[in-house]
Amino acid sequence: MKTGTVLIGLGNPLLRDEGIGVHLERALAASHAKKTSGLGSSSYPQPVEFLDLGTASFRVLHAIAGKARALFIDCALMEEAPGTLRRFTLDEVRTRKSLPQLSLHEGDLLHTLDLAQKIEECPPTVVIFGIQPEDISPGEALSPALTASFAEYVRAIEEEINFRNQ
Amino acid sequence: MSKKSINIQHVTRIEGHGNIVVNAGDGHIEKVEWQVPEAPRLFEAMILGRSWEDLQTIVSRICGICSISHSLACIKGIEAAMDIVVSEQTDKLRLLAHYSEQLQSHVLHIGYLVAPDLLGAKSVVPLVETHFDLVRLVIKLHRQANAWSDLLAGRTTHPLTFKPGGFSKVPAEASLRDLHAGLTNLIPDLKTLSSVLLSLADKLPTFERETEYVALRQADTYTFYHGHIGSSDATETVPLNRFETVVNEYISPQSTAKWARWHRESYAVGALARFNLNSAYLSPLAQEVAHAFGLRGKLTNPYLNTIVQLVECAHIVETSLALLDSLLTAGVQPETPNVQPRAGEGVGCVEAPRGILFHRYAFNAQGICTAANLVIPTNQNHGNIQKDFETLIPQIIDRDEEEIKLWLEMLVRSYDPCVSCSTHYLNVEFV
């Protein structure tokens, strides 16, 4: 039986907005730890696991196995204004990435989730939060657009975490 | 000869892949190029001015697949620069973690990247329909290797526990006993994978090119972690702190990455290089697998890199079981690294899954990084891929274009170049 929620941040925090998934995962994990500290396990009947998987998209397959719900946060090219956050499910998008299969280092979350579905290890609920980048050049700081909206992203994703988790 | 123009282009500067360009006709080959258009990553500049305590967490982001290798090369470089000596226990635990990444990477390469070629599929996904048991087997092996990395490194990717001088947290003995049981259970699975690959090995192209191979060498050891730099073209080894005299990096107009050469115009690193220099020291099961595939002497078919990775999987599991026995017999002791920074310069080197990896750092008295030079395996292989192409194309140019394209792509896949590993972003359209 699939149980619990895993929240996975993806991306590289050394390429500015490319790492927004990792930045948000850290912030959400810290906030969640603070809020649940001292609470009994009955307050959160569905445990939440927070993971920074960086750019290792193949490892997603193992991290979501056995979970009832998987939430992903990643930088996403969506033809939106920089800083836009969109929540979507797998049936609402298709990938525009062409994987030449020349190297294991090519990564596409949707490709990995397709494999997970085919081997029946995909959680019944998968939600992806995509954030349109402004700047993915080398550097550690997020762009002004994403920095300005960071608190709003945290709030929106926390709502999703708490949904059906109370 | 018919006119042929093969262009396998995947130009995206941020998530740069390699491009294959072949133009031929009128009885001659006009152009054969392995192009690497990826954007510079600038990691060496990024770590200047950073503290020795931060470097490992930064450089582990160079690659999502080889993050343990980069972390270990970095830490060994820091320790060499600051004359830090680690305990035998730390050395063994690091090697154990290093092996876990080799198994993870090799299994992925065999199962997700090469098996589809051998089975006539575009990727691993359609294999679920046609070869479900094989896909499940590969996922099981990869999952066990991931859990192994989690235990030693603190998480599967981008290690947390590795520190200059030791570990921030050592694994409990009970966990190491569980790992021993898990690895023991993998041996029948590896034998099954070996049987499957053996039944498909005739699908690998037959192509030989006399090549220089470069890897670590250590006395009486099939080494991934210690030793000096060896070459199939040299009897003497080169100390790690002189690695720049080995790689001789240069600029190629068809690449944004630097290329390398030593005794010849190019050389190869990776599993095939390790095998060619050190196969006498493989474990018994690894020798058995190598024998089953008829691997002996110096191998010069680059497509065999995948088969040698399978041999290495057997070696890694067997050798790790012995390492675990040794650690558990001695008992695992808590360790607290206590390091004071000092000025110095040093080189760290390991065999990453794709080949020998060098990190050089210099620090001032406060432990601030003042210089860095990182040379990754893929950059050392780019020139060799080009030379393979130049020899292979004339041999196959009269074949069907789709077959030529497949052979060239399979050749690149056998090296599994790390050309897009530091980024990940989604690119989606809403339906």
Contacts between the chains, C-beta under 8 A, distances in Angstrom:
chain1	res1	chain2	res2	distance
A	10	B	424	5.3
A	11	B	423	7.8
A	11	B	424	5.2
A	11	B	425	6.7
A	12	B	61	5.5
A	12	B	422	5.3
A	12	B	423	5.8
A	12	B	424	6.5
A	13	B	61	7.0
A	14	B	43	7.5
A	14	B	46	6.5
A	14	B	58	6.8
A	14	B	61	5.1
A	14	B	422	7.3
A	15	B	422	6.9
A	15	B	423	6.1
A	18	B	423	5.6
A	18	B	424	7.0
A	18	B	425	5.7
A	51	B	155	7.7
A	52	B	155	7.5
A	52	B	158	7.0
A	53	B	156	7.4
A	53	B	157	6.3
A	54	B	61	6.4
A	54	B	64	5.2
A	54	B	67	7.2
A	54	B	157	5.2
A	54	B	158	5.2
A	54	B	424	7.6
A	55	B	61	7.7
A	55	B	63	7.8
A	55	B	64	3.4
A	55	B	421	6.2
A	55	B	422	6.3
A	55	B	423	6.4
A	55	B	424	4.2
A	56	B	64	3.9
A	56	B	65	6.7
A	56	B	67	7.7
A	56	B	156	6.9
A	56	B	157	4.3
A	57	B	64	7.4
A	57	B	424	6.3
A	58	B	65	8.0
A	58	B	108	6.0
A	58	B	112	7.1
A	58	B	142	7.5
A	59	B	146	6.1
A	59	B	156	5.3
A	59	B	157	6.2
A	61	B	139	6.7
A	61	B	142	7.9
A	62	B	139	8.0
A	62	B	142	7.3
A	62	B	143	5.0
A	62	B	146	5.3
A	62	B	156	7.7
A	63	B	156	7.9
A	65	B	143	7.7
A	74	B	424	6.8
A	74	B	425	6.5
A	74	B	426	5.1
A	75	B	424	7.4
A	75	B	425	4.1
A	75	B	426	7.0
A	76	B	425	6.3
A	76	B	426	3.9
A	76	B	427	7.2
A	76	B	428	5.9
A	77	B	425	6.4
A	77	B	426	6.9
A	77	B	427	4.4
A	77	B	428	7.3
A	78	B	426	8.0
A	78	B	428	6.0
A	78	B	429	7.9
A	78	B	430	7.4
A	79	B	429	7.7
A	88	B	428	7.7
A	88	B	430	7.1
A	91	B	431	8.0
A	92	B	430	6.0
A	92	B	431	6.7
A	93	B	428	4.2
A	93	B	429	6.7
A	93	B	430	5.6
A	93	B	431	6.4
A	94	B	428	6.9
A	94	B	429	6.1
A	94	B	431	5.5
A	95	B	426	7.4
A	95	B	427	6.6
A	95	B	428	5.9
A	96	B	427	4.6
A	96	B	428	6.3
A	96	B	429	5.5
A	97	B	426	7.7
A	97	B	427	4.8
A	98	B	10	7.0
A	99	B	123	7.3
A	100	B	8	7.0
A	100	B	10	4.6
A	100	B	17	5.5
A	100	B	409	7.7
A	101	B	113	6.9
A	101	B	116	7.4
A	101	B	122	7.1
A	101	B	123	5.8
A	101	B	409	7.4
A	101	B	413	7.1
A	102	B	10	7.3
A	102	B	17	5.8
A	102	B	18	5.9
A	102	B	409	6.4
A	102	B	412	5.0
A	102	B	413	6.1
A	102	B	417	7.1
A	102	B	419	7.7
A	103	B	17	7.2
A	103	B	18	7.9
A	103	B	113	7.5
A	103	B	412	7.5
A	103	B	413	7.3
A	103	B	416	5.4
A	103	B	417	5.3
A	103	B	418	6.9
A	103	B	419	5.9
A	103	B	420	6.7
A	103	B	421	7.9
A	104	B	65	6.0
A	104	B	105	7.4
A	104	B	108	5.4
A	104	B	109	5.9
A	104	B	112	6.5
A	104	B	113	5.5
A	104	B	416	5.6
A	105	B	63	7.2
A	105	B	64	7.2
A	105	B	65	6.2
A	105	B	416	7.6
A	105	B	417	7.6
A	105	B	418	5.2
A	105	B	419	6.3
A	105	B	420	4.9
A	105	B	421	3.7
A	106	B	15	7.6
A	106	B	17	7.0
A	106	B	420	5.6
A	107	B	64	7.0
A	107	B	420	7.5
A	107	B	421	7.9
A	107	B	423	7.9
A	107	B	424	4.9
A	108	B	426	7.5
A	109	B	424	7.7
A	109	B	426	6.0
A	110	B	426	7.1
A	110	B	428	7.2
A	111	B	123	7.6
A	111	B	125	7.2
A	114	B	125	5.7
A	115	B	124	6.5
A	115	B	125	5.3
A	115	B	128	7.0
A	118	B	125	6.3
A	118	B	128	4.1
A	118	B	129	7.6
A	119	B	128	5.9
A	119	B	132	7.9
A	119	B	135	6.7
A	119	B	136	7.0
A	119	B	139	6.9
A	128	B	426	7.5
A	130	B	426	5.7
A	130	B	428	6.7
A	133	B	425	7.1
A	136	B	14	6.2
A	136	B	423	7.4
A	136	B	425	7.1
A	138	B	41	6.8
A	138	B	42	4.5
A	138	B	46	6.3
